């Protein structure tokens, strides 16, 4: 895969006017938009309205590869965009399921939703530039993997993964312990062995 596995950028303005923005996810990347401030926006996916109204900080919206979005911002906005390669998503899903996934994967429903873990991970991305060129890229990619796995976990809870995944699911108390551990150690490197012991 010659394209980077994970990229991020932001779009912001403090103007109070109405601004329209269009974007098309590349054919090789999923795009996640995470609101960093209160916003008033109308959002359209492939010409269909999917949101019209207030968005709170931390709310996110996921688009699949090649999908076209149009946003009409009414007032100031600040959005962090994450671009996750198909390969990264497929690799994370394969690791979670234990077998390769056939076909494209939709990370989430395209409508806005809120997840406090992803919100904190996104805020952590904003400091990635402070980590320096080499470590900043590694830090950002690690957070990107954490965000993908969180989205896949939410997707599994919503029943969007095949039945084979649900058979091997962890008990809810164990998942809660792992989530609590990740939240408590968010600013530190975490290994799979540490998660297994949590």
Order of alpha helices (4+ residues) and beta strands (2+ residues): beta-beta-beta-beta-beta-beta-beta-beta-alpha-beta-alpha-alpha-alpha-alpha-alpha
